[in-house]
Amino acid sequence: MPERVPAIRLVLLPKDTNAYGTIFGGVILSHLDLASAVEARKAAPHRYVTRAMREVEFHEPVFLGDIVSFYTETVRVGRTSITVRVSVEAERWGVPPGGARGPGRGERVKVTEAEVVLVAVDDAWRPVPIRPEPIQA
């Protein structure tokens, strides 16, 4: 079975932390949104806007220094919208706040998952079909 390739992989910075020293959830949501757009562009090269984020679940914190990967999968393609499932994993290289001993180095942990609904739009920001409409003879 081939190894999964993330839509986005990154190391988050001190500017991305919250008051508790872990990565702020809003930062994760921002990258989750970007990863879903990368996946949507595979279906068709449109401009997409985010319509909804559904079933967002934060399972574990992300620590400064963790390598964070955003894996995507198209769940549904409608006429003008596409639904993308995003699963976020952290490779534990960071140290939890306070220096507490965390999971083993390089251990992969699912930290967040969600479904994102995106809508294809034209230059006037109106919804457009993702796939061309068949020409009627």
N, C-alpha and C positions, 0 to 999 in steps of 0.2 A: 504494500500500500504506500503510495507516494506521500511524502511529508507535506503537510498543509503549508501554504504560503500566506502570510498575513497581508492584509491590504495596507496596513501601517504598522511599523515597529519603531519604538522610540524609548529614550530614557528621559524621564521628566526631571525638571530642575527645581532648585529651592523656591523660585518664584511661583511654582505650582502647588505649594503646600498650604494647608489650612492652619488654624490656630493650634491643632493637636500634633502637627509635624508630619501628618500623612498627606497624600495627594488629595487636593480638593475635588469633590465629586463633579463639580461643574467643568473642571478641566477634562475629566474622563468623558463626560457627555459631549463636549466639544469635539474631541478626537473621534468619538463614536459616530458622531454626525458626519465627519469628514470621511471616515472609513465606509460608511453606508453609501455616500456619494460616489466613491471609487468603484464600488460594486455595481451601482446603478449604471454607471457609464459603460460597463461591459455589455449591458443589454442593448443600449442604443446611445449614441453620442449627443444627448440633449443637455440642455441646462436643466438642473433639478432644484427644487426647493423642498425643504422638509415640511411635511404636513403633520406628522405625529411621531412621537416616541412612545412605544407601548411596552408594558411589562418590563420596565427597567428595574433590574435587581442588582444591588451592590452586595456581593457575597463576602468579600474580604477587603481590607484596606490595601492600598498601594503605597509602598514605602519609597522614600528618596533613594535613587540608585537602582531600583528594580528596572528590568527591561520589560516593557509593556507591549504586547502584540494584540492587534485587533483583527480577528478572523471574521470573514463575511460569507454569507450564503444568500442567494436570492430565493425567497420563499414563494412569492407570487408576483406575476406581472399582469396588471389589468390594462384597460384601454389607455389611461393617462397616468396611472400610478404604478409604483413598484414597491414591494415590501421586502426589506432586507433584514436578516437575522445577524446580529453582531455578538460575538463572544470574545471577551477580553481576558487575556491571561497575562500573569506577571511571572517572570523568572526572578526568583528571590535572590537578588544580589545586594539589595539595600539593607540597612540596619534600622529596625523599628525605633521610634523616638525613645529616648532615655537609655539607649544602648542595650535594651533587653535582647536576649538571644532569640533570634527568629528561626524560621525553617532553614533547612540545609541550603547551601550555596547552589544556585541554579535550579532549584526545585520549581516546577511549574504549578501555578495555582490559578484556578478560574476566579477572577475577581468581580467581573460584571458581565451582564448579558442584557440584551434588549432587542426589540423589533422596531425598525424605523420605516415609516411610510414616506416615500418621496413622490413628487408630482413633476412630470416633464412640462416645461413651460416654453413659450416662444419669447421673442424680443419684447413683447408688450406684457409679459408675465401672465399670459393666459394659458390654461392647460392645453396641451397638444397630445395627439396619439403617440404612444411610444413606438409603435410599429406603423408603417404607412397603411392607410386604408386601402383595401383592394379597389381597383378601378372597375366600375360597372360598365359592361359592354352594351 
